[in-house]
Amino acid sequence: MNSESIADVERELVSADFLRDPYPLLHHLREHAPVYWSDAIGGWLLTRYDDVMTSLKDTANFSNENRLGKAVEYLPPERRAKFKLFEEHYATKGLLHSDPPDHTRMRAVINKDFTPNVVERMRPAIQKIVDDLIDDAERRGGMDVVPDFAAALPIGVIAEILGVPGSDRHLFKRWTDMILGFQGVNKPSEEDLMRAQTGLQEIRPYLQAMIEERRRQPRADLMSKFVAALGEGGRMSESELINTCVTLFTAGHETTLSLISSTIYTLLSHPDQLALLRESPDLLKSTIEESLRYESPVSRQTRLMKHDTEMGGQTLRQGQIVLQMLNAANRDPEQFPDPDTFSIAREPNRHIAFGHAAHFCVGAPLARTEGFIAVGTLVQRLPGLKLVDTTPDWDLEKRNSRVLNSLRVSL
């Protein structure tokens, strides 16, 4: 690309229009500069499926450790000093902020509670939450799918699993929004960084108090199992546990919210596919997978280069940030024929919305089950469901996620 074209790309990458519809520019980059350095974002953008897969597998070079804490390094020392807690949090190893073997050690503590069999036993509880939310919507005669349904379900489920009382669950929605806002660029604003640090300042003491309470009086919840692991020969430290619990709430909430609301919006805006699903309910599973591909809930993932590495004719230097553009990889025509078409019967569908290899999302079985039950029940129970607004209201504050602000529907 020439200098004028690069300048246009740089402006567009940080524009609201890109967040509304990123796919034309991502297609352009994949074709003309698949490994692209962006000054505006502060890192390398990977847009090819094969390159993103390589980076997901290669944890020796593409590292998770302290990849988010790097966000404050561009600040001068006197301004950076305001973010001490932020830096300490992301410098601490946790499930999402570590590489093997530490990641493997911590994941072993969590894996057994997120297996498909364990999640299957949660189905009745998830179904009841979904039914209750739809009952409320029917009484009102309509709803905003995002706050009234898609957000309420995952925060309720993960809070139930960890043992957060119902009266406190609204706090976690607020905290996760605050903490996630800075992600997706390498030089976020100080306002976004301060908001994230404030969220951490509030959520960490709450989790610490939960840990102390479970030490005194264990319960039949996941937090009690985590606390028991603290005393089992170095399986997980307390600081690692707090870091990991923040991850479980932030990642488990927003990605599932996105999956549910995006699937409903995409089905309602593709009436032929909605009709096909109603005619063939057995396509529900592949509908969820196609939605994960078509509107990937996590649009980009950050990695930190541990060593100089060649990729796509470029040298990625040690210490630089790489952004795995999952939403681009999941629409790569080399991997997915007719990638911009939403097709609920698509087979095969080897999307990487949940990542791959060592860092494949530990909560994927739970997210899929929540999406399956939520979307399936909504489609079955509300045959007259229609969009109130046909133009999607994408959240333009979140660069890391593909999330709707609102989705008003009539019943």
Secondary structure, 3 states (H helix, E strand, C coil): CCHHHHHHHHHHHCCHHHHHCCHHHHHHHHHHCCEEEECCCCEEEECCHHHHHHHHHCCCCEECCCCCHHHHCCCCHHHHHHHHHHHHHHHCCCCCCCCCCHHHHHHHHHHCCCCHHHHHHCHHHHHHHHHHHHHHHHHHCEEEHHHHHHCHHHHHHHHHHHCCCHHHHHHHHHHHHHHHCCCCCCCCCHHHHHHHHHHHHHHHHHHHHHHHHHHHCCCCCHHHHHHHHHCCCCCCCHHHHHHHHHHHHHHHHHHHHHHHHHHHHHHHCCHHHHHHHHHCHHHHHHHHHHHHHHCCCECCEEEEECCCEEECCEEECCCCEEEECHHHHCCCCCCCCCCCCCCCCCCCCCCCCCCCHHHCCCCHHHHHHHHHHHHHHHHHHCCCCEECCCCCEECCCCCCECCEEECEEEC
